[in-house]
Each structure stands twice: as structure tokens, then as C-alpha cells.
Amino acid sequence: MSTEARKDPTEAGSSSRTTTTTTTAALSRYESQKRRDWNTFGQYLKNQTPPVSLSQCNCNHVLEFLRYLDQFGKTKVHLHGCVFFGQPDPPAPCTCPLRQAWGSLDALIGRLRAAYEEHGGSPETNPFGNGAIRVYLREVKECQAKARGIPYKKKKRKRTQLKSNDDDINNNNNNNKQPIKHLP
């Protein structure tokens, strides 16, 4: 890491102003977002009363964090009593709350799960990989889909049955046999 002072030509009247910049290896967008998310979660734990250390963190703290983030959401989620509940494109505004979108929460959990293990946590104790988190995300997904009137359908897996070579050979032999014709 190197630190250098230089003039910032973009500032008006910057002939005497200097800025200090820190040069580090360029992080990918994903890595910088992961770092920002990890720092945000750490700050959230510190702000709890009493503060929670990372070693004491469990899935309940993660669920509280996800609910806390809802206040900063930008996705309108219609309530059951709203006249626009179940309509994908409501014709008018309503007073329903803004929430975090399911996809954003899912991606956030993925980044925090990776960051936890990069910071020395074991996969077995990772609170971001807990089953309760997956259940919560599934409920958010279904709730938001119903509120918009867009069902999420599970993709059906195509199951192919593998037959042994003997079965294939026997089936091919049986299919290729000509019926026996009896002569008069």
C-alpha cells in the first residue's frame, strides 16, 4: 500500500489544495461489495446493546439484520389488505411499505457467507448458512411473489434413468426381432 499527496485538478480553485489517496490492489466489484457488506454487518453487531462479538453471532442476529435492512429497501411489497395486492403493475400509488427485494437479500447472504469463512469462520458454524436463513429467504420470496401476483414456479428436473449395457442390449435385441411367419 502506498500513500501519495497530489493536486486534484477537478476542484475549482484547486491550485493550492492537495488530496491524499491510498493505492491498493484493485478489487473486483463482487469483492468490494463483499467487504462493504461484511463491514456493515460488523458495525450492526457492534451497535447492538450489548454489543455482539462475531464469535457470539448466530442465525438470530443474521435474521434481525435482514429485517433491519428492510427499512432501506426500494421494492414496494403490497400488504394483504391493499387493493393492489397481487397486481404486477398497480395503476396508482399506495401506502404499502418498501422492503429489500428477495434477490438482493439472497445475494447479500451469499456474500456474507463467503466473507465469514474468509475471516476464519468454519462452514459448520457459519450463521449465514443456517437452515433458518434459507427458510426466511424462501418466505420472503413467496411473500413478494404473491404481493406482485407473479408466482415463482419451481423448475422440474428431468430425471433420466441410466440403464445398464445389458438392459440396452436386451431391449435392442427384442425390438429388432422379426415375428416368425408360419408357412402353410
Disulfide bonds with the S-S distance in Angstrom:
none
